[in-house]
Amino acid sequence: MTFRRLVVLAGIALLAGSVAAHAAESKHMVGVGLETAFLDVDGLPDALEFNGFSVFGKWGITKNWGILISYRDMEDNEDLLFGEKDSYNQIGVYGVYMWRADKKVRPHIKFGASRVDLDVEVPGFPTTSDDDTAFSIGGGMEAGSQRVAFFADYDFCTVSLLGADSDIGDLTLGVAFKF
């Protein structure tokens, strides 16, 4: 047996052992969700409502701690001007603490950073864009089996977009597949 084959077989054995150990606890997940968000801009009388989708993944580091990464693609539900279309993308990276006292319902808190990229399109004018990165905090829960779970999550951040402070509150409702 060559050294290279021995290393490959050892790597396969370690990977299989790691998968078996993680399968018992299901600390990792990927999921998809529907989003509703409110963007409260200083200087506007009402908050803007956005809807869209998200994809997210969580990698468990320990039994309770993990890293959550999410991507959101959102569009405005209402027009401020004639035919205006607002949209934003948001990428977030969070540290997550999950309580695992109950196998069916698992609440969590999270804190991290969000990167928001806003686009405002008004017919007949060039598209206006701005982006910002800000601290984000939130929480939620997952409920279900150790393999498939309902996922609900809320987070909040304050960003500076187009010269104004904007508060963004995002609500995610989705399905998480655990492994």
C-alpha positions as a Markdown table, in Angstrom:
| # | Residue | x | y | z |
|---|---|---|---|---|
| 1 | Met | 0.0 | 0.0 | 0.0 |
| 2 | Thr | 1.5 | 3.3 | -1.0 |
| 3 | Phe | 1.7 | 6.3 | 1.3 |
| 4 | Arg | -0.7 | 8.2 | -0.9 |
| 5 | Arg | -3.3 | 5.5 | -0.7 |
| 6 | Leu | -2.9 | 5.3 | 3.1 |
| 7 | Val | -3.5 | 9.1 | 3.4 |
| 8 | Val | -6.6 | 8.9 | 1.2 |
| 9 | Leu | -8.0 | 6.0 | 3.2 |
| 10 | Ala | -7.3 | 7.8 | 6.5 |
| 11 | Gly | -9.0 | 10.9 | 5.1 |
| 12 | Ile | -12.1 | 8.9 | 4.1 |
| 13 | Ala | -12.2 | 7.3 | 7.5 |
| 14 | Leu | -12.0 | 10.6 | 9.3 |
| 15 | Leu | -14.7 | 12.1 | 7.0 |
| 16 | Ala | -17.0 | 9.1 | 7.6 |
| 17 | Gly | -16.5 | 9.4 | 11.3 |
| 18 | Ser | -17.1 | 13.1 | 11.3 |
| 19 | Val | -20.3 | 12.7 | 9.3 |
| 20 | Ala | -21.5 | 9.9 | 11.6 |
| 21 | Ala | -20.8 | 12.0 | 14.7 |
| 22 | His | -22.5 | 15.1 | 13.3 |
| 23 | Ala | -25.5 | 13.1 | 12.0 |
| 24 | Ala | -26.4 | 12.2 | 15.6 |
| 25 | Glu | -26.6 | 15.9 | 16.7 |
| 26 | Ser | -27.7 | 17.6 | 13.4 |
| 27 | Lys | -25.8 | 20.8 | 14.2 |
| 28 | His | -25.5 | 22.0 | 10.5 |
| 29 | Met | -28.3 | 23.2 | 8.3 |
| 30 | Val | -29.2 | 24.8 | 5.0 |
| 31 | Gly | -32.5 | 26.4 | 4.2 |
| 32 | Val | -34.7 | 28.7 | 2.2 |
| 33 | Gly | -37.2 | 31.2 | 3.4 |
| 34 | Leu | -39.7 | 33.9 | 2.5 |
| 35 | Glu | -38.8 | 37.4 | 3.7 |
| 36 | Thr | -40.7 | 40.5 | 4.9 |
| 37 | Ala | -38.7 | 43.6 | 5.8 |
| 38 | Phe | -39.4 | 47.1 | 6.9 |
| 39 | Leu | -36.9 | 49.9 | 5.9 |
| 40 | Asp | -37.5 | 53.0 | 8.1 |
| 41 | Val | -35.6 | 55.9 | 6.5 |
| 42 | Asp | -35.0 | 59.1 | 8.5 |
| 43 | Gly | -37.0 | 61.8 | 6.7 |
| 44 | Leu | -39.7 | 59.6 | 5.2 |
| 45 | Pro | -43.1 | 59.6 | 7.0 |
| 46 | Asp | -43.7 | 55.8 | 6.6 |
| 47 | Ala | -41.5 | 52.7 | 6.5 |
| 48 | Leu | -41.0 | 51.0 | 3.2 |
| 49 | Glu | -42.1 | 47.3 | 3.1 |
| 50 | Phe | -40.1 | 44.8 | 1.1 |
| 51 | Asn | -40.7 | 41.2 | 0.3 |
| 52 | Gly | -38.4 | 38.5 | -1.1 |
| 53 | Phe | -36.6 | 35.3 | -0.4 |
| 54 | Ser | -33.5 | 34.2 | 1.5 |
| 55 | Val | -31.1 | 31.3 | 1.5 |
| 56 | Phe | -29.2 | 30.5 | 4.6 |
| 57 | Gly | -26.8 | 28.0 | 6.1 |
| 58 | Lys | -25.5 | 27.3 | 9.6 |
| 59 | Trp | -22.4 | 25.5 | 10.6 |
| 60 | Gly | -22.4 | 24.2 | 14.2 |
| 61 | Ile | -19.0 | 24.7 | 15.9 |
| 62 | Thr | -20.1 | 23.2 | 19.3 |
| 63 | Lys | -23.3 | 21.8 | 20.6 |
| 64 | Asn | -24.7 | 25.4 | 21.2 |
| 65 | Trp | -22.5 | 27.8 | 19.1 |
| 66 | Gly | -22.5 | 28.1 | 15.3 |
| 67 | Ile | -22.0 | 30.5 | 12.4 |
| 68 | Leu | -25.0 | 31.5 | 10.3 |
| 69 | Ile | -24.6 | 33.0 | 6.8 |
| 70 | Ser | -27.6 | 34.4 | 5.0 |
| 71 | Tyr | -28.4 | 36.0 | 1.6 |
| 72 | Arg | -31.6 | 38.0 | 1.0 |
| 73 | Asp | -33.0 | 39.4 | -2.3 |
| 74 | Met | -35.8 | 41.9 | -1.6 |
| 75 | Glu | -38.1 | 44.2 | -3.6 |
| 76 | Asp | -40.3 | 47.1 | -2.5 |
| 77 | Asn | -44.0 | 46.5 | -2.5 |
| 78 | Glu | -45.0 | 50.2 | -3.0 |
| 79 | Asp | -44.0 | 53.0 | -5.3 |
| 80 | Leu | -42.9 | 56.3 | -3.8 |
| 81 | Leu | -42.7 | 58.0 | -7.2 |
| 82 | Phe | -44.1 | 57.2 | -10.6 |
| 83 | Gly | -43.0 | 53.7 | -11.3 |
| 84 | Glu | -40.1 | 53.6 | -8.8 |
| 85 | Lys | -38.7 | 50.2 | -8.1 |
| 86 | Asp | -36.6 | 49.8 | -4.9 |
| 87 | Ser | -34.6 | 46.6 | -4.2 |
| 88 | Tyr | -31.9 | 45.5 | -1.9 |
| 89 | Asn | -29.6 | 42.6 | -1.3 |
| 90 | Gln | -28.3 | 41.7 | 2.1 |
| 91 | Ile | -25.6 | 39.3 | 3.1 |
| 92 | Gly | -25.2 | 38.6 | 6.8 |
| 93 | Val | -22.6 | 36.6 | 8.8 |
| 94 | Tyr | -23.6 | 35.9 | 12.4 |
| 95 | Gly | -22.5 | 34.1 | 15.5 |
| 96 | Val | -25.4 | 32.0 | 16.8 |
| 97 | Tyr | -26.2 | 30.6 | 20.2 |
| 98 | Met | -28.9 | 27.9 | 20.2 |
| 99 | Trp | -30.5 | 26.4 | 23.3 |
| 100 | Arg | -31.0 | 22.7 | 22.8 |
| 101 | Ala | -33.0 | 21.9 | 26.0 |
| 102 | Asp | -35.9 | 20.5 | 23.9 |
| 103 | Lys | -35.3 | 18.3 | 20.8 |
| 104 | Lys | -38.5 | 19.8 | 19.1 |
| 105 | Val | -38.2 | 23.5 | 19.7 |
| 106 | Arg | -34.8 | 25.2 | 19.6 |
| 107 | Pro | -34.6 | 29.0 | 20.2 |
| 108 | His | -31.5 | 31.0 | 19.2 |
| 109 | Ile | -30.0 | 34.5 | 19.4 |
| 110 | Lys | -27.5 | 35.9 | 16.9 |
| 111 | Phe | -25.2 | 38.8 | 16.5 |
| 112 | Gly | -22.9 | 39.8 | 13.6 |
| 113 | Ala | -22.6 | 42.0 | 10.5 |
| 114 | Ser | -24.9 | 42.7 | 7.6 |
| 115 | Arg | -23.9 | 44.2 | 4.2 |
| 116 | Val | -26.8 | 46.0 | 2.5 |
| 117 | Asp | -26.8 | 47.0 | -1.2 |
| 118 | Leu | -29.8 | 49.3 | -2.1 |
| 119 | Asp | -30.9 | 50.1 | -5.7 |
| 120 | Val | -33.5 | 52.8 | -6.5 |
| 121 | Glu | -34.8 | 52.8 | -10.1 |
| 122 | Val | -37.0 | 55.7 | -11.3 |
| 123 | Pro | -38.0 | 55.5 | -15.0 |
| 124 | Gly | -36.2 | 58.1 | -17.1 |
| 125 | Phe | -33.4 | 58.6 | -14.5 |
| 126 | Pro | -30.2 | 56.6 | -13.8 |
| 127 | Thr | -30.3 | 53.9 | -11.2 |
| 128 | Thr | -29.1 | 55.2 | -7.8 |
| 129 | Ser | -27.2 | 52.7 | -5.6 |
| 130 | Asp | -25.7 | 52.7 | -2.2 |
| 131 | Asp | -24.3 | 50.1 | 0.3 |
| 132 | Asp | -23.3 | 49.9 | 3.9 |
| 133 | Thr | -22.2 | 47.4 | 6.5 |
| 134 | Ala | -23.5 | 47.5 | 10.0 |
| 135 | Phe | -23.8 | 45.5 | 13.2 |
| 136 | Ser | -26.9 | 43.3 | 13.3 |
| 137 | Ile | -28.6 | 41.5 | 16.2 |
| 138 | Gly | -31.6 | 39.1 | 16.2 |
| 139 | Gly | -33.1 | 35.9 | 17.3 |
| 140 | Gly | -35.6 | 33.2 | 16.4 |
| 141 | Met | -36.3 | 29.5 | 16.6 |
| 142 | Glu | -36.5 | 26.3 | 14.7 |
| 143 | Ala | -39.1 | 23.7 | 15.4 |
| 144 | Gly | -39.4 | 20.2 | 14.1 |
| 145 | Ser | -37.4 | 17.0 | 13.8 |
| 146 | Gln | -33.6 | 16.7 | 13.8 |
| 147 | Arg | -33.6 | 16.4 | 10.0 |
| 148 | Val | -36.2 | 19.0 | 8.8 |
| 149 | Ala | -37.4 | 22.0 | 10.8 |
| 150 | Phe | -39.5 | 25.1 | 10.4 |
| 151 | Phe | -37.3 | 28.2 | 10.8 |
| 152 | Ala | -38.4 | 31.6 | 12.0 |
| 153 | Asp | -35.9 | 34.4 | 12.5 |
| 154 | Tyr | -35.8 | 38.2 | 13.0 |
| 155 | Asp | -32.9 | 40.6 | 12.9 |
| 156 | Phe | -32.4 | 44.3 | 13.0 |
| 157 | Cys | -29.6 | 46.7 | 11.8 |
| 158 | Thr | -29.1 | 50.4 | 11.2 |
| 159 | Val | -27.3 | 51.4 | 8.0 |
| 160 | Ser | -26.6 | 54.7 | 6.3 |
| 161 | Leu | -28.0 | 54.6 | 2.8 |
| 162 | Leu | -28.3 | 57.5 | 0.3 |
| 163 | Gly | -27.2 | 60.0 | 3.0 |
| 164 | Ala | -29.9 | 58.9 | 5.6 |
| 165 | Asp | -29.9 | 56.5 | 8.5 |
| 166 | Ser | -32.1 | 53.6 | 7.8 |
| 167 | Asp | -33.4 | 50.9 | 10.2 |
| 168 | Ile | -34.0 | 47.5 | 8.7 |
| 169 | Gly | -36.0 | 44.8 | 10.4 |
| 170 | Asp | -36.1 | 41.5 | 8.6 |
| 171 | Leu | -38.4 | 38.5 | 9.3 |
| 172 | Thr | -37.6 | 35.2 | 7.8 |
| 173 | Leu | -40.0 | 32.2 | 7.7 |
| 174 | Gly | -38.6 | 29.1 | 6.1 |
| 175 | Val | -37.6 | 25.5 | 6.1 |
| 176 | Ala | -34.3 | 24.2 | 7.3 |
| 177 | Phe | -32.7 | 20.9 | 6.2 |
| 178 | Lys | -30.3 | 19.6 | 8.9 |
| 179 | Phe | -27.3 | 17.3 | 8.5 |
